Amino acid sequence: MMAKLFRAVIMGPPGSGKGTISERIAQSFGLKHLSSGDFLRENIAADTEAGVLAKTYIERGLMVPDHVMTRLLLPRLEEMTRHSWLMDGFPCTLTQAKALNSTCDLDLVISLNIPYETLKDRLSDRWIHPGSGRVYNMGFNPPRVQGRDDLSGEPLIQHDNDQPEALVARLRHYKDVAKPVIDLYKSKGILHTFSGTETDKIWPYINSLLSTKIPSRPETDTQHIPLP
């Protein structure tokens, strides 16, 4: 008999470790890791209609609006009817969450609650390879060659919005838009919040929870899929 499909979302502010924890969940439980950031970058690189539209907002330092994000992501999720997955980076707003609800029923939402000082320290040490979105941290995940991407050798950059002044505004914005989403999932009884300053210390609690929710691995393929 086929195991029940499992669909989950992970939420958290910039620098909270969503990507790291998502990869661990994917490897441990056989879920597809769907990254909205990766999918955005792929659509922009491929010059799709929605990708071109998203790029116009990103280049101006603006949030990609709900109608563009849903247009990018929902059709792909509708194609994943036979897969269990974990979505990282979507939904970000109540409008996106309601659109997702109309497409599928979520089993679980993980919310990461990380202290501001920890986020500030992580993001000030964060460097990014713009072509792929690969993230390095000078404190715990530095590149092999300083300032260069491990795979391509291309230069790494630091985003202006990871600077302390911009960071305060980003975190405040996240808190404002995430609260209604968190409240929605709390009312559905599927929200689980994990607090802490270190991913390695939070992970055992998430692992333990998921072990009770996913008794058998739904799939054997654990590869990271940024929604091709």
Z-matrix of the N, CA and C atoms (Angstrom, degrees):
N
C 1 1.448
C 2 1.514 1 109.72
N 3 1.322 2 117.32 1 138.80
C 4 1.454 3 120.76 2 -177.12
C 5 1.530 4 110.60 3 -75.03
N 6 1.345 5 116.51 4 134.82
C 7 1.462 6 119.98 5 178.23
C 8 1.525 7 109.54 6 -65.46
N 9 1.322 8 115.39 7 149.15
C 10 1.462 9 120.18 8 179.15
C 11 1.524 10 109.63 9 -63.13
N 12 1.326 11 115.62 10 139.97
C 13 1.458 12 119.45 11 176.42
C 14 1.526 13 109.42 12 -68.90
N 15 1.328 14 114.79 13 148.10
C 16 1.467 15 120.75 14 -176.25
C 17 1.525 16 108.13 15 -127.48
N 18 1.330 17 116.56 16 127.65
C 19 1.471 18 121.29 17 -179.55
C 20 1.514 19 109.72 18 -124.82
N 21 1.318 20 116.57 19 128.22
C 22 1.465 21 120.91 20 -177.41
C 23 1.525 22 110.54 21 -138.25
N 24 1.331 23 114.82 22 159.21
C 25 1.463 24 122.81 23 177.26
C 26 1.517 25 107.57 24 -127.08
N 27 1.337 26 117.04 25 142.84
C 28 1.464 27 120.88 26 173.51
C 29 1.529 28 108.57 27 -117.11
N 30 1.330 29 116.14 28 130.80
C 31 1.461 30 122.58 29 -178.54
C 32 1.524 31 109.77 30 -120.99
N 33 1.318 32 115.63 31 154.13
C 34 1.457 33 120.27 32 175.96
C 35 1.513 34 110.05 33 169.29
N 36 1.319 35 117.64 34 156.73
C 37 1.467 36 121.33 35 -179.22
C 38 1.525 37 111.61 36 -69.26
N 39 1.334 38 118.22 37 168.53
C 40 1.464 39 121.03 38 175.90
C 41 1.531 40 110.15 39 -55.05
N 42 1.339 41 116.08 40 132.77
C 43 1.454 42 120.03 41 177.97
C 44 1.513 43 114.80 42 85.30
N 45 1.337 44 117.15 43 7.69
C 46 1.469 45 119.41 44 -176.01
C 47 1.527 46 113.28 45 -82.36
N 48 1.333 47 117.68 46 -9.58
C 49 1.465 48 120.56 47 178.79
C 50 1.514 49 114.19 48 94.65
N 51 1.342 50 116.70 49 19.74
C 52 1.478 51 120.25 50 -179.04
C 53 1.522 52 111.93 51 -55.94
N 54 1.323 53 116.05 52 -45.46
C 55 1.465 54 119.95 53 -176.81
C 56 1.520 55 112.11 54 -64.28
N 57 1.329 56 116.92 55 -44.39
C 58 1.466 57 121.78 56 -179.87
C 59 1.524 58 110.69 57 -61.74
N 60 1.328 59 116.08 58 -48.05
C 61 1.464 60 120.11 59 -178.53
C 62 1.530 61 110.46 60 -67.36
N 63 1.330 62 116.94 61 -37.68
C 64 1.470 63 120.13 62 178.20
C 65 1.522 64 111.27 63 -59.85
N 66 1.333 65 116.74 64 -42.95
C 67 1.466 66 120.32 65 179.69
C 68 1.532 67 110.56 66 -63.57
N 69 1.332 68 116.52 67 -39.03
C 70 1.474 69 119.78 68 179.25
C 71 1.528 70 110.72 69 -65.98
N 72 1.323 71 115.99 70 -41.08
C 73 1.467 72 119.79 71 178.44
C 74 1.529 73 110.02 72 -63.32
N 75 1.339 74 115.65 73 -44.96
C 76 1.472 75 119.98 74 -179.47
C 77 1.525 76 110.86 75 -58.50
N 78 1.340 77 116.53 76 -44.65
C 79 1.461 78 120.62 77 -177.60
C 80 1.523 79 111.97 78 -71.50
N 81 1.339 80 117.08 79 -36.00
C 82 1.463 81 120.68 80 -174.59
C 83 1.526 82 112.94 81 -81.48
N 84 1.341 83 116.42 82 -31.26
C 85 1.466 84 118.74 83 -171.31
C 86 1.524 85 114.43 84 -121.98
N 87 1.333 86 117.07 85 2.56
C 88 1.456 87 119.03 86 174.11
C 89 1.514 88 115.07 87 74.22
N 90 1.340 89 116.69 88 23.75
C 91 1.466 90 118.82 89 176.55
C 92 1.518 91 109.63 90 -89.83
N 93 1.327 92 116.90 91 151.37
C 94 1.467 93 120.62 92 170.13
C 95 1.529 94 107.99 93 -74.40
N 96 1.323 95 116.77 94 130.81
C 97 1.469 96 120.63 95 176.02
C 98 1.523 97 107.70 96 -92.91
N 99 1.319 98 116.33 97 110.48
C 100 1.459 99 122.03 98 -179.88
C 101 1.517 100 108.70 99 -101.98
N 102 1.318 101 116.50 100 119.03
C 103 1.461 102 121.35 101 -177.69
C 104 1.521 103 110.37 102 -109.86
N 105 1.335 104 116.10 103 117.81
C 106 1.465 105 119.25 104 -179.88
C 107 1.523 106 110.73 105 -65.31
N 108 1.340 107 117.40 106 -33.49
C 109 1.469 108 120.39 107 178.98
C 110 1.522 109 111.75 108 -65.00
N 111 1.334 110 116.28 109 -44.52
C 112 1.470 111 120.23 110 177.33
C 113 1.519 112 110.57 111 -61.45
N 114 1.327 113 115.43 112 -42.27
C 115 1.458 114 119.60 113 -177.47
C 116 1.521 115 111.18 114 -66.21
N 117 1.329 116 116.34 115 -39.09
C 118 1.469 117 120.62 116 175.22
C 119 1.527 118 110.32 117 -58.61
N 120 1.339 119 115.89 118 -49.24
C 121 1.471 120 119.86 119 -178.08
C 122 1.529 121 111.27 120 -61.52
N 123 1.325 122 116.66 121 -39.83
C 124 1.472 123 119.64 122 -179.78
C 125 1.519 124 111.57 123 -65.46
N 126 1.325 125 116.66 124 -41.35
C 127 1.468 126 120.05 125 179.01
C 128 1.525 127 111.76 126 -67.07
N 129 1.330 128 116.06 127 -36.43
C 130 1.468 129 119.66 128 177.56
C 131 1.529 130 109.70 129 -66.93
N 132 1.341 131 116.33 130 -44.19
C 133 1.474 132 120.76 131 179.92
C 134 1.527 133 111.29 132 -63.79
N 135 1.333 134 115.99 133 -34.20
C 136 1.468 135 120.25 134 -177.22
C 137 1.533 136 112.37 135 -87.29
N 138 1.345 137 116.20 136 -1.92
C 139 1.478 138 120.70 137 -179.98
C 140 1.527 139 112.67 138 56.87
N 141 1.324 140 117.07 139 37.53
C 142 1.464 141 118.09 140 174.19
C 143 1.529 142 108.29 141 -69.67
N 144 1.323 143 116.03 142 163.91
C 145 1.467 144 119.62 143 -178.00
C 146 1.532 145 111.18 144 -57.71
N 147 1.348 146 115.89 145 -47.85
C 148 1.465 147 119.81 146 -179.91
C 149 1.533 148 111.00 147 -68.63
N 150 1.344 149 116.75 148 -33.68
C 151 1.466 150 121.24 149 178.24
C 152 1.519 151 112.12 150 -64.70
N 153 1.318 152 116.49 151 -43.32
C 154 1.471 153 121.39 152 177.93
C 155 1.529 154 109.83 153 -62.00
N 156 1.330 155 115.21 154 -41.72
C 157 1.469 156 120.68 155 179.38
C 158 1.528 157 110.22 156 -63.82
N 159 1.335 158 116.65 157 -45.76
C 160 1.471 159 120.90 158 -179.78
C 161 1.526 160 110.87 159 -61.43
N 162 1.319 161 116.32 160 -38.89
C 163 1.467 162 121.21 161 -177.67
C 164 1.526 163 111.75 162 -61.20
N 165 1.325 164 116.68 163 -35.32
C 166 1.472 165 119.55 164 -178.73
C 167 1.527 166 110.95 165 -63.64
N 168 1.316 167 116.73 166 -32.06
C 169 1.473 168 120.20 167 177.80
C 170 1.525 169 110.86 168 -78.31
N 171 1.334 170 115.90 169 -44.91
C 172 1.463 171 120.37 170 -176.95
C 173 1.524 172 110.88 171 -62.26
N 174 1.339 173 117.00 172 -40.63
C 175 1.466 174 120.57 173 -179.23
C 176 1.521 175 112.24 174 -64.19
N 177 1.329 176 116.56 175 -24.62
C 178 1.472 177 120.17 176 178.11
C 179 1.521 178 111.73 177 -94.69
N 180 1.335 179 115.76 178 7.36
C 181 1.459 180 119.84 179 178.88
C 182 1.516 181 113.49 180 72.70
N 183 1.333 182 116.13 181 23.51
C 184 1.463 183 120.62 182 -177.94
C 185 1.525 184 111.02 183 -103.59
N 186 1.328 185 115.38 184 156.18
C 187 1.471 186 120.17 185 173.93
C 188 1.531 187 108.63 186 -67.24
N 189 1.326 188 116.53 187 140.37
C 190 1.465 189 120.03 188 173.86
C 191 1.531 190 106.91 189 -69.95
N 192 1.339 191 118.28 190 123.98
C 193 1.470 192 119.49 191 -173.55
C 194 1.525 193 113.42 192 -68.24
N 195 1.333 194 113.94 193 162.05
C 196 1.466 195 120.91 194 -175.31
C 197 1.523 196 112.86 195 -54.41
N 198 1.328 197 116.54 196 -44.69
C 199 1.470 198 118.21 197 -173.74
C 200 1.526 199 111.67 198 -66.32
N 201 1.344 200 117.51 199 -27.64
C 202 1.470 201 120.42 200 177.59
C 203 1.538 202 109.79 201 -77.24
N 204 1.326 203 116.16 202 -44.15
C 205 1.473 204 119.60 203 -179.94
C 206 1.524 205 111.90 204 -61.90
N 207 1.325 206 116.28 205 -44.15
C 208 1.470 207 118.62 206 -179.44
C 209 1.527 208 110.80 207 -66.91
N 210 1.327 209 115.68 208 -34.76
C 211 1.468 210 119.83 209 178.91
C 212 1.537 211 111.18 210 -67.30
N 213 1.330 212 115.88 211 -32.30
C 214 1.463 213 120.51 212 177.90
C 215 1.530 214 112.07 213 -73.82
N 216 1.328 215 115.77 214 -42.00
C 217 1.459 216 119.67 215 -165.99
C 218 1.523 217 115.85 216 -97.30
N 219 1.315 218 118.03 217 -40.74
C 220 1.461 219 119.01 218 -171.89
C 221 1.530 220 113.98 219 -62.35
N 222 1.329 221 119.30 220 -41.71
C 223 1.473 222 118.10 221 178.03
C 224 1.530 223 112.16 222 -59.31
N 225 1.336 224 116.68 223 -36.01
C 226 1.467 225 120.34 224 179.37
C 227 1.523 226 111.15 225 -68.79
N 228 1.330 227 116.04 226 -40.09
C 229 1.465 228 118.86 227 178.74
C 230 1.527 229 110.84 228 -64.78
N 231 1.325 230 115.47 229 -34.93
C 232 1.467 231 119.02 230 179.22
C 233 1.528 232 111.25 231 -66.06
N 234 1.341 233 116.31 232 -23.68
C 235 1.465 234 120.39 233 177.03
C 236 1.537 235 112.18 234 -80.32
N 237 1.341 236 116.24 235 -15.05
C 238 1.465 237 120.24 236 -174.45
C 239 1.527 238 111.34 237 -96.47
N 240 1.324 239 117.04 238 38.19
C 241 1.467 240 121.01 239 -173.78
C 242 1.524 241 112.86 240 -66.94
N 243 1.321 242 117.73 241 -20.08
C 244 1.471 243 119.81 242 -176.53
C 245 1.527 244 112.46 243 -103.41
N 246 1.324 245 116.97 244 7.41
C 247 1.465 246 120.65 245 -175.47
C 248 1.522 247 111.87 246 -116.97
N 249 1.320 248 115.07 247 146.53
C 250 1.458 249 121.26 248 166.14
C 251 1.524 250 107.21 249 -88.47
N 252 1.335 251 116.86 250 139.14
C 253 1.463 252 118.38 251 -175.63
C 254 1.528 253 113.03 252 -147.07
N 255 1.334 254 113.48 253 162.10
C 256 1.463 255 122.81 254 173.32
C 257 1.516 256 107.18 255 -123.73
N 258 1.327 257 117.07 256 120.47
C 259 1.465 258 121.85 257 -179.51
C 260 1.523 259 110.30 258 -95.01
N 261 1.321 260 115.95 259 127.60
C 262 1.461 261 123.23 260 -179.01
C 263 1.535 262 107.73 261 -116.35
N 264 1.335 263 117.04 262 117.20
C 265 1.469 264 120.52 263 175.99
C 266 1.519 265 115.15 264 100.20
N 267 1.300 266 117.76 265 3.74
C 268 1.472 267 122.65 266 178.56
C 269 1.521 268 106.90 267 -155.75
N 270 1.334 269 118.63 268 134.49
C 271 1.464 270 128.74 269 3.31
C 272 1.533 271 111.88 270 -83.52
N 273 1.333 272 114.76 271 150.65
C 274 1.470 273 121.00 272 177.26
C 275 1.524 274 111.60 273 -103.35
N 276 1.319 275 116.82 274 -22.14
C 277 1.464 276 120.79 275 -175.33
C 278 1.528 277 109.53 276 -129.80
N 279 1.332 278 115.75 277 166.75
C 280 1.457 279 120.34 278 179.66
C 281 1.529 280 111.06 279 -63.41
N 282 1.320 281 117.12 280 -38.16
C 283 1.468 282 120.91 281 178.14
C 284 1.529 283 110.61 282 -60.62
N 285 1.341 284 116.24 283 -44.45
C 286 1.467 285 120.36 284 178.29
C 287 1.529 286 110.86 285 -64.67
N 288 1.330 287 116.41 286 -39.89
C 289 1.471 288 120.39 287 -179.40
C 290 1.525 289 110.85 288 -63.65
N 291 1.332 290 116.44 289 -41.10
C 292 1.467 291 119.65 290 179.05
C 293 1.528 292 110.85 291 -66.81
N 294 1.338 293 116.09 292 -37.36
C 295 1.470 294 120.03 293 177.56
C 296 1.530 295 110.17 294 -64.86
N 297 1.340 296 116.39 295 -40.35
C 298 1.465 297 120.55 296 178.41
C 299 1.530 298 110.49 297 -65.06
N 300 1.328 299 116.34 298 -40.56
C 301 1.467 300 120.55 299 178.55
C 302 1.525 301 111.95 300 -58.32
N 303 1.326 302 116.04 301 -33.39
C 304 1.468 303 119.67 302 -178.43
C 305 1.530 304 111.45 303 -74.76
N 306 1.346 305 116.27 304 -14.86
C 307 1.462 306 121.05 305 -178.21
C 308 1.521 307 112.32 306 -97.53
N 309 1.343 308 116.52 307 -37.83
C 310 1.463 309 119.53 308 -176.30
C 311 1.524 310 110.46 309 -156.22
N 312 1.321 311 115.20 310 162.98
C 313 1.463 312 121.96 311 175.75
C 314 1.522 313 108.83 312 -98.77
N 315 1.331 314 116.34 313 123.51
C 316 1.459 315 120.30 314 177.83
C 317 1.522 316 110.27 315 -82.87
N 318 1.335 317 114.84 316 145.15
C 319 1.466 318 120.48 317 176.22
C 320 1.524 319 111.94 318 -93.58
N 321 1.347 320 116.19 319 -28.00
C 322 1.457 321 119.52 320 -171.25
C 323 1.528 322 109.98 321 -158.93
N 324 1.334 323 116.23 322 142.30
C 325 1.462 324 121.54 323 172.23
C 326 1.527 325 107.76 324 -127.20
N 327 1.321 326 116.42 325 124.45
C 328 1.462 327 122.97 326 177.61
C 329 1.528 328 107.80 327 -100.55
N 330 1.322 329 116.77 328 126.91
C 331 1.456 330 121.51 329 177.18
C 332 1.524 331 108.94 330 -117.24
N 333 1.340 332 116.86 331 125.05
C 334 1.461 333 121.66 332 -179.45
C 335 1.527 334 109.36 333 -96.14
N 336 1.315 335 115.92 334 125.19
C 337 1.461 336 122.13 335 -177.64
C 338 1.529 337 107.63 336 -114.07
N 339 1.328 338 116.57 337 99.77
C 340 1.468 339 122.02 338 -172.78
C 341 1.532 340 108.95 339 -115.57
N 342 1.341 341 118.68 340 133.61
C 343 1.470 342 120.28 341 -178.84
C 344 1.531 343 112.63 342 -58.86
N 345 1.329 344 114.26 343 148.00
C 346 1.472 345 120.31 344 -177.37
C 347 1.525 346 111.91 345 -55.97
N 348 1.332 347 117.95 346 -44.79
C 349 1.469 348 120.57 347 -177.02
C 350 1.523 349 111.41 348 -60.56
N 351 1.332 350 116.23 349 -37.61
C 352 1.466 351 120.48 350 177.95
C 353 1.521 352 110.63 351 -65.19
N 354 1.338 353 116.30 352 -44.68
C 355 1.467 354 120.35 353 179.03
C 356 1.524 355 110.90 354 -61.84
N 357 1.319 356 115.72 355 -42.68
C 358 1.475 357 120.59 356 -179.19
C 359 1.523 358 110.29 357 -60.94
N 360 1.346 359 116.31 358 -45.29
C 361 1.469 360 119.88 359 -179.73
C 362 1.523 361 111.25 360 -64.02
N 363 1.339 362 116.68 361 -43.20
C 364 1.465 363 120.08 362 -178.96
C 365 1.519 364 111.32 363 -63.68
N 366 1.342 365 116.86 364 -46.18
C 367 1.461 366 120.06 365 -173.44
C 368 1.521 367 112.34 366 -73.50
N 369 1.327 368 117.52 367 -30.54
C 370 1.466 369 118.56 368 178.80
C 371 1.518 370 111.34 369 -69.91
N 372 1.363 371 116.35 370 -20.23
C 373 1.472 372 120.89 371 177.52
C 374 1.524 373 112.04 372 -98.87
N 375 1.345 374 117.34 373 7.74
C 376 1.465 375 120.92 374 -171.26
C 377 1.525 376 111.42 375 -92.13
N 378 1.328 377 116.30 376 130.95
C 379 1.461 378 123.48 377 175.50
C 380 1.524 379 108.29 378 -126.28
N 381 1.316 380 115.47 379 146.88
C 382 1.467 381 120.10 380 -170.81
C 383 1.520 382 110.53 381 -129.85
N 384 1.353 383 115.36 382 143.34
C 385 1.466 384 120.44 383 170.50
C 386 1.520 385 106.52 384 -90.89
N 387 1.357 386 117.82 385 109.41
C 388 1.471 387 119.71 386 -171.61
C 389 1.523 388 114.66 387 -60.97
N 390 1.337 389 117.77 388 -31.72
C 391 1.463 390 119.94 389 -177.21
C 392 1.516 391 113.87 390 -66.02
N 393 1.343 392 116.83 391 -39.00
C 394 1.468 393 120.91 392 -173.73
C 395 1.521 394 113.27 393 -111.01
N 396 1.340 395 116.29 394 -19.89
C 397 1.467 396 119.37 395 -174.60
C 398 1.523 397 112.59 396 85.17
N 399 1.362 398 117.75 397 5.46
C 400 1.469 399 119.30 398 178.19
C 401 1.529 400 109.71 399 -62.69
N 402 1.329 401 115.09 400 136.40
C 403 1.465 402 120.89 401 -174.74
C 404 1.521 403 109.90 402 -112.74
N 405 1.329 404 115.79 403 136.00
C 406 1.465 405 122.19 404 174.73
C 407 1.519 406 108.76 405 -120.79
N 408 1.326 407 115.04 406 153.13
C 409 1.457 408 119.78 407 175.23
C 410 1.521 409 107.94 408 -130.37
N 411 1.329 410 116.23 409 124.43
C 412 1.463 411 120.26 410 -174.93
C 413 1.533 412 111.49 411 -63.51
N 414 1.335 413 116.68 412 -22.37
C 415 1.456 414 120.06 413 -178.85
C 416 1.521 415 113.90 414 -79.25
N 417 1.367 416 116.61 415 -44.55
C 418 1.472 417 117.56 416 -173.44
C 419 1.523 418 114.42 417 -132.24
N 420 1.326 419 118.41 418 -6.14
C 421 1.463 420 119.50 419 179.73
C 422 1.530 421 109.52 420 -146.01
N 423 1.357 422 117.39 421 59.08
C 424 1.472 423 119.28 422 -174.86
C 425 1.526 424 111.98 423 -74.23
N 426 1.339 425 117.04 424 154.96
C 427 1.476 426 119.27 425 173.77
C 428 1.528 427 109.67 426 -68.12
N 429 1.345 428 115.42 427 157.04
C 430 1.473 429 119.30 428 -179.97
C 431 1.534 430 110.77 429 -63.85
N 432 1.334 431 115.37 430 -39.45
C 433 1.467 432 120.66 431 175.89
C 434 1.526 433 107.15 432 -113.50
N 435 1.308 434 116.46 433 124.96
C 436 1.467 435 119.67 434 -174.10
C 437 1.532 436 111.69 435 -56.63
N 438 1.343 437 115.39 436 128.28
C 439 1.456 438 120.75 437 176.87
C 440 1.518 439 114.86 438 81.22
N 441 1.358 440 117.13 439 4.01
C 442 1.472 441 120.21 440 -176.97
C 443 1.529 442 110.52 441 -126.87
N 444 1.348 443 115.11 442 142.58
C 445 1.462 444 121.04 443 176.87
C 446 1.527 445 109.97 444 -68.74
N 447 1.343 446 116.87 445 136.76
C 448 1.466 447 121.40 446 -177.78
C 449 1.521 448 113.13 447 -60.16
N 450 1.342 449 118.11 448 -39.14
C 451 1.466 450 120.76 449 -173.74
C 452 1.519 451 113.03 450 -86.61
N 453 1.344 452 116.42 451 -44.71
C 454 1.472 453 118.90 452 -173.78
C 455 1.521 454 113.20 453 -99.09
N 456 1.334 455 117.27 454 -20.17
C 457 1.459 456 120.69 455 -175.31
C 458 1.517 457 113.43 456 77.12
N 459 1.336 458 116.53 457 3.09
C 460 1.467 459 120.56 458 -178.73
C 461 1.525 460 110.65 459 -76.98
N 462 1.351 461 116.92 460 158.46
C 463 1.468 462 119.69 461 -177.13
C 464 1.526 463 112.67 462 -65.01
N 465 1.331 464 115.19 463 145.45
C 466 1.457 465 121.99 464 173.50
C 467 1.524 466 108.91 465 -93.12
N 468 1.322 467 116.10 466 154.17
C 469 1.463 468 120.55 467 178.52
C 470 1.526 469 109.41 468 -126.04
N 471 1.326 470 114.63 469 160.86
C 472 1.458 471 119.46 470 172.43
C 473 1.519 472 107.20 471 -116.20
N 474 1.344 473 115.85 472 126.26
C 475 1.459 474 119.85 473 -177.57
C 476 1.526 475 111.19 474 -68.89
N 477 1.328 476 115.43 475 140.63
C 478 1.462 477 119.96 476 175.17
C 479 1.520 478 111.20 477 -57.11
N 480 1.354 479 116.30 478 -35.21
C 481 1.464 480 118.35 479 -176.36
C 482 1.525 481 113.31 480 -78.78
N 483 1.369 482 117.24 481 3.68
C 484 1.464 483 120.65 482 170.41
C 485 1.525 484 111.06 483 -94.70
N 486 1.341 485 117.52 484 -1.16
C 487 1.457 486 121.02 485 176.06
C 488 1.533 487 109.09 486 -74.64
N 489 1.351 488 117.21 487 152.54
C 490 1.471 489 120.72 488 -171.30
C 491 1.532 490 115.44 489 -52.94
N 492 1.354 491 117.55 490 -43.83
C 493 1.465 492 119.54 491 -176.93
C 494 1.531 493 110.93 492 -63.94
N 495 1.334 494 115.07 493 -46.44
C 496 1.465 495 119.57 494 -179.10
C 497 1.525 496 110.74 495 -68.61
N 498 1.329 497 115.77 496 -31.14
C 499 1.462 498 120.66 497 -176.55
C 500 1.529 499 111.47 498 -62.50
N 501 1.336 500 116.28 499 -41.53
C 502 1.467 501 119.86 500 179.20
C 503 1.523 502 110.15 501 -57.25
N 504 1.345 503 116.05 502 -44.55
C 505 1.471 504 120.81 503 -179.26
C 506 1.534 505 110.26 504 -66.37
N 507 1.328 506 117.51 505 -40.43
C 508 1.469 507 120.86 506 -179.82
C 509 1.522 508 111.44 507 -62.92
N 510 1.330 509 115.54 508 -44.45
C 511 1.461 510 119.54 509 -177.75
C 512 1.525 511 110.91 510 -68.77
N 513 1.325 512 116.23 511 -37.35
C 514 1.469 513 119.63 512 177.44
C 515 1.527 514 109.87 513 -64.78
N 516 1.332 515 115.31 514 -41.67
C 517 1.469 516 120.02 515 178.84
C 518 1.529 517 110.02 516 -62.71
N 519 1.338 518 116.36 517 -44.32
C 520 1.463 519 119.48 518 179.41
C 521 1.526 520 110.23 519 -58.27
N 522 1.334 521 115.25 520 -46.49
C 523 1.470 522 119.97 521 -177.33
C 524 1.528 523 110.66 522 -59.95
N 525 1.333 524 115.98 523 -41.80
C 526 1.472 525 120.80 524 -178.13
C 527 1.525 526 111.88 525 -65.31
N 528 1.350 527 116.59 526 -47.10
C 529 1.467 528 118.75 527 -175.26
C 530 1.532 529 111.85 528 -80.59
N 531 1.347 530 116.68 529 -27.21
C 532 1.469 531 119.37 530 -177.23
C 533 1.526 532 112.04 531 -77.75
N 534 1.335 533 117.40 532 -28.98
C 535 1.471 534 119.29 533 -173.92
C 536 1.530 535 113.06 534 -56.48
N 537 1.351 536 119.46 535 -48.85
C 538 1.465 537 118.46 536 178.06
C 539 1.528 538 113.59 537 -62.59
N 540 1.343 539 117.05 538 -32.50
C 541 1.471 540 121.22 539 178.45
C 542 1.529 541 108.98 540 -67.98
N 543 1.332 542 115.82 541 -46.45
C 544 1.463 543 121.01 542 178.94
C 545 1.528 544 110.22 543 -61.05
N 546 1.334 545 116.05 544 -43.27
C 547 1.474 546 120.12 545 178.84
C 548 1.532 547 111.44 546 -61.30
N 549 1.338 548 116.22 547 -39.19
C 550 1.464 549 120.68 548 179.35
C 551 1.533 550 110.47 549 -61.73
N 552 1.335 551 115.96 550 -49.23
C 553 1.460 552 119.40 551 -177.77
C 554 1.530 553 111.73 552 -70.05
N 555 1.342 554 116.40 553 -31.33
C 556 1.464 555 119.66 554 175.48
C 557 1.529 556 109.99 555 -63.35
N 558 1.340 557 115.77 556 -41.08
C 559 1.475 558 119.73 557 -179.67
C 560 1.523 559 111.85 558 -66.36
N 561 1.345 560 116.57 559 -25.06
C 562 1.471 561 120.81 560 178.28
C 563 1.531 562 112.14 561 -84.92
N 564 1.344 563 115.42 562 -8.67
C 565 1.461 564 119.57 563 178.93
C 566 1.515 565 114.74 564 77.01
N 567 1.345 566 117.45 565 20.41
C 568 1.476 567 119.13 566 -177.48
C 569 1.531 568 112.56 567 -115.52
N 570 1.351 569 116.87 568 3.47
C 571 1.467 570 120.61 569 -177.39
C 572 1.530 571 110.85 570 -86.86
N 573 1.333 572 115.81 571 132.86
C 574 1.468 573 122.12 572 173.72
C 575 1.524 574 107.91 573 -130.34
N 576 1.331 575 117.01 574 120.00
C 577 1.465 576 122.06 575 -176.41
C 578 1.523 577 109.80 576 -103.49
N 579 1.334 578 115.36 577 136.80
C 580 1.463 579 121.78 578 179.11
C 581 1.525 580 108.56 579 -124.84
N 582 1.332 581 116.04 580 126.74
C 583 1.466 582 121.34 581 -177.28
C 584 1.524 583 110.35 582 -113.81
N 585 1.336 584 115.88 583 148.46
C 586 1.456 585 119.80 584 177.11
C 587 1.512 586 111.64 585 161.30
N 588 1.323 587 116.02 586 177.31
C 589 1.462 588 121.16 587 -178.99
C 590 1.524 589 112.65 588 -111.40
N 591 1.350 590 117.51 589 -11.22
C 592 1.464 591 120.28 590 -177.76
C 593 1.521 592 110.83 591 -130.57
N 594 1.326 593 115.38 592 128.69
C 595 1.467 594 121.23 593 178.99
C 596 1.527 595 111.26 594 -56.20
N 597 1.339 596 117.17 595 -41.61
C 598 1.466 597 120.56 596 -177.53
C 599 1.523 598 112.24 597 -63.84
N 600 1.334 599 116.86 598 -26.69
C 601 1.471 600 119.63 599 179.34
C 602 1.533 601 111.92 600 -87.49
N 603 1.336 602 116.44 601 -27.27
C 604 1.465 603 120.14 602 177.48
C 605 1.535 604 110.35 603 -77.60
N 606 1.330 605 115.90 604 -36.31
C 607 1.464 606 121.54 605 -172.08
C 608 1.534 607 114.34 606 -53.33
N 609 1.364 608 120.49 607 -45.45
C 610 1.476 609 118.60 608 -178.27
C 611 1.530 610 113.38 609 -58.23
N 612 1.324 611 116.72 610 -33.45
C 613 1.470 612 120.03 611 178.94
C 614 1.531 613 111.47 612 -69.86
N 615 1.339 614 115.78 613 -40.72
C 616 1.466 615 120.15 614 177.28
C 617 1.525 616 109.73 615 -66.41
N 618 1.327 617 115.92 616 -43.24
C 619 1.464 618 121.91 617 179.22
C 620 1.531 619 110.37 618 -59.49
N 621 1.322 620 116.21 619 -43.48
C 622 1.461 621 121.56 620 -179.57
C 623 1.533 622 111.23 621 -64.15
N 624 1.338 623 116.16 622 -44.05
C 625 1.467 624 120.30 623 178.55
C 626 1.524 625 110.91 624 -60.84
N 627 1.341 626 116.17 625 -49.46
C 628 1.463 627 120.00 626 -176.81
C 629 1.533 628 111.58 627 -65.23
N 630 1.326 629 116.71 628 -29.47
C 631 1.466 630 120.04 629 178.19
C 632 1.529 631 111.26 630 -63.72
N 633 1.346 632 116.16 631 -28.98
C 634 1.470 633 119.25 632 177.65
C 635 1.528 634 111.58 633 -83.73
N 636 1.348 635 116.25 634 -21.91
C 637 1.471 636 120.29 635 -177.58
C 638 1.529 637 112.27 636 -92.32
N 639 1.320 638 116.78 637 -28.08
C 640 1.471 639 121.32 638 -177.38
C 641 1.526 640 107.32 639 -123.70
N 642 1.341 641 117.82 640 80.96
C 643 1.461 642 119.98 641 -175.08
C 644 1.520 643 113.70 642 -63.91
N 645 1.335 644 117.18 643 -33.12
C 646 1.463 645 119.26 644 176.72
C 647 1.510 646 108.36 645 -127.88
N 648 1.331 647 115.61 646 148.47
C 649 1.464 648 119.12 647 -178.38
C 650 1.517 649 109.41 648 -65.70
N 651 1.354 650 117.17 649 122.20
C 652 1.456 651 119.43 650 -177.57
C 653 1.521 652 112.73 651 -66.51
N 654 1.353 653 116.44 652 -31.81
C 655 1.461 654 120.03 653 -176.37
C 656 1.517 655 108.76 654 -144.42
N 657 1.309 656 116.38 655 158.33
C 658 1.452 657 119.39 656 178.52
C 659 1.519 658 111.72 657 -94.92
N 660 1.317 659 117.38 658 -19.26
C 661 1.469 660 121.12 659 -178.32
C 662 1.517 661 109.56 660 -82.76
N 663 1.345 662 117.23 661 114.07
C 664 1.459 663 120.77 662 -175.00
C 665 1.521 664 112.09 663 -108.42
N 666 1.298 665 117.61 664 15.08
C 667 1.454 666 117.85 665 -174.44
C 668 1.529 667 111.33 666 -67.19
N 669 1.334 668 113.74 667 152.88
C 670 1.472 669 121.14 668 177.61
C 671 1.520 670 107.53 669 -77.96
N 672 1.324 671 116.40 670 125.24
C 673 1.462 672 120.07 671 -179.25
C 674 1.521 673 109.28 672 -121.66
N 675 1.346 674 117.22 673 110.95
C 676 1.468 675 119.45 674 177.80
C 677 1.529 676 111.74 675 -84.76
N 678 1.318 677 116.82 676 37.70
C 679 1.464 678 121.11 677 -179.11
C 680 1.528 679 112.11 678 56.25
N 681 1.317 680 117.86 679 82.17
C 682 1.486 681 120.81 680 -173.44
C 683 1.521 682 111.81 681 -62.33
